[in-house]
Amino acid sequence: MELSGILLLIVALVVVGYLIKWLFLGAAILFAWACESGFIGAAAYFACWFFLFPIMLVGCIIVGMVSA
């Protein structure tokens, strides 16, 4: 493997690490916000993850990025 390939792999791993960190942080924040409405909020949160997966994925990353 060339040096440029190794550097590209390291940069990609760092970016993926930040995205995963922001994803879990955003998911926790949105879950806490949904649970303020009780069981209905938590049920709606999980239903959104099931039916709106790509939107929730992007939304959680954005919320995690803004709040970090």
Secondary structure as UniProt FT lines:
FT   HELIX           3..35
FT   TURN            36..37
FT   HELIX           39..51
FT   HELIX           53..67
//
